[in-house]
Amino acid sequence: MSPAAGRNRQDLAGFTAPQRKAAAALAAAPSISQAARSCGLGERTLRRYATDPAFNNYVETLRTEATDGALRRLTLSLSGAVAALEELLSDESGVLRRQAAADLLRFGLQAAEMRTITQRIDELERRLAE
C-alpha cells in the first residue's frame, strides 16, 4: 500500500478548490498537459502544485482510491466472466470452444502463478521482519 493510501481524507481538506480540481485531473490523466486541459488550469499551475509533497500525496491518494474501486469492480465481475467462458465451452463452434478453453487455462495458470508469487513474497517479508 502506498503511504498516501493510508492517509485520512480529512487530512487533505486544506487544499483549495482549484488544487482539488487539479489533483483529480492529475490522478485521472496520463499527462500534465491533458490534466490541465481537463481541469481548465494552466500547465505551469499544475507543475507548481506538483512541487508540494502534500499535494502529490493527495494525487496519489486519489489514484489509489480509483484503482481500488476498479479492482473491486473487476473482482465482482470475475465469476460472471468465468461463467461466460465456461458457457462457450459447449458452443457449436469449435473455434469458440478452443479459444474459451485456452483462455480459461491461461487465466487459471496465471492466477495460480500469482498466488504462488504472492505467498513467496509474504514469506520473504515475514522472514525479513524477524
N, C-alpha and C positions, 0 to 999 in steps of 0.2 A: 504494500500500500504506500502511496506517495505521502510525504509529510503533509501536503496540502489536504489530502483526503480526510485526515483526522481532525481538521480544524472545524470549529463550530461556526455555522453560518452567521451567527450574531457577531463574531469577531470581524466579519467582513463588512459590517454595516457602516463603517466610517468612510466608505467611498462615495464620491459624488455620483449623481445620476449619469453624467457623461462617462465617468470611469466605469460604472457598472455596465453601461451600454457597450463601451469599448471592450470590456472583459468578455462579455457574452459573444461579441463578434469575433474576437481573437480565439476564443475557445472553439468556435464552430468553423472558422475559415482556414483554408490551407496556407494563406499568406497574409502579411500585414496589409498589403495593398487591397486585397479582397475584403479584409475585415474593415478597413477604412471606408471603402465604398458602401458596405452593407450597413454600417452604423452612422454614416454621414459625418464622420470626423476625419481630419487630415491624417495622413501617414505620419507626419512629424509629431503630431499629438500622441498617436498610439505608440510611437517609438519612445517618446518622453515618458509616457506612463509605464512602459516596459522596463525602464531603468529602476523602478521601485520594486524591491523584492516582495513586499507585501502584495502589490498589485499582481505580480507574477504568480504568487501563491494563490491568489483569488482566481486567476485564469486557470491554473492547474486544478483547483477545486471544481470549477465548472466543467472542465474536460472530464475529470474523474466521475462526476455525477452523471454526465451524459453517457459515458462509457458503461458505467454500472447499470444505467437504465436500459441501454441497448442489450447488454448481456442478459439482463433479466428477461427481456422480451425474447431473445434468442433461445434461452433455456426453456421458456414456456412453449416455444414452437417446436422443440426437438422431437417430442413424441409424435406430433402430427406429421412432421417431415419423415420420420422413420415409417410411420403407418402408410404414408403415400408411396414411399419406395417399396414397402412390402406388398402393397396392392399391385404395383406394377410387375411384381414377380410372377403374377398369374395372368398378365396381359397376353393377348394372342400374338402380338408382335415379338418375335424372337429378339429383335434389336433392342426393344424396350426392356425386355426381361434381362438380357445380358447387361445393359447399362445400369439397370437398377441393382442387379446383383453386384456388379463391380463397384458401384457407389457405396452400397452397404458394407461390402468387405473393406474398401479403402477407409471409409469413415470409422468403422469399427476398430480397425487396426490402429488408426491414428489416435483414437480415443484411448485405447489400451496403452499405447506408447506414451501418451501424455500423462496418463495416470501413473505409469511406472516412473517417468522422469520426475513428476511432482513428488512422489514418495521418496525417491532418492535424494532430491533437494531438501525435503523436510528432514530426512535422516542426517544429512550433512550439516544442516543448520543446527539441529539438536546437538550433534557432537561438538560443533564449534562453540556452542553456548555453555558447554560443560566446563 
